[in-house]
């Protein structure tokens, strides 16, 4: 299954790779994964890794959405959702037994292995027939560990994985141990206590957080593990600037703008008074702290749903679960073929000429 890092925070991974037509249930082990069941199995494997490597912290980034539901929709609308058609056309071979072996290997992975490419077994789950340099539409069209480079438009070209410094648009376009950095070049992610971010250093490896980086001033931060960042307890001082945040069930609440420190406190009830400068929001899931002007005080209100103007919280656009801000209006997340103004509203993460697609070749 073609993916160097199963942990993709954008939740848009296509776990499979791609050599000739047909489908096979043969292979070692005896247990198989039917092609039609693969998207759900992949989504479950991803979410299991998120839970293992981030624990309750991962929920802070989920906007009240269910990981399995969201990831399944992303997988179905990404490259993997096109695999059945490729197998039926004879362009790709699918091995159901190796799919099971690969998923079992993913389940056994440690969190320190998240920047390592998947095994040879996973590479053989779906085999494409296009040699390096040949035309392609999806990664699984390509033979071996090549990927489909679409920089020059569709069709793309099957290309070798990039070494450090090579151009990229996705982590899976880079060699083992590298990720696609903010400057669209393959780079080794920062290790614990190494410099990160700020537009001047690589981002951190998975399960590490970049603390203290400032893009506006080109100031790098430092990579810190989850256990250090989200550790403060109720009543203790906290600061998102220096990366001392609260345990996942609490919020770092500020009475004044930084550099003042906040204090860790329990979240408030639905509809209750709240402090607008709280990280994460002091309101329950599905609500945000609404207020006016420069006031630090607000009230917890329901996040706007599809068709309503986007709200603002800490400078970010806010919409209800399973919707995103698109042109100033909250829009329900769209399957392929749905309308879009930005890629954020597409389950696939790709808005092409006003329509959600797996990529520009679809």
Secondary structure, DSSP 8 states (H G I E B T S, - for coil): ---S-S--TTS---------SEEE--STTS----GGGHHHHHHHHHHHHHHHHHGGGGGGGTTT--HHHHHHHHHHHSGGGGHHHHHHHTSEEEEHHHHHHHHHHHHT--GGGTTS---HHHHTSEEE-B-TTSEESSGGGBSTT-EEE-TT-SSEEEE--B-TT-B-SSGGGB-TTEEE-TTSBEEE-B-TTSEE-TTTS--B-TTEEEES-BTTTTB-EEEEEHHHHEEE-TTSEEBTTTTBEE-TTEEEE-SS-TTS-EEEEE---TT-EEESSEES-SS-TTEEEE--TT-SEEEEEE---TTSB-EEETTEEE--TTEEEETTEEEE-B-TT-B-SSGGGBTTS-EETTEE-SSTT-
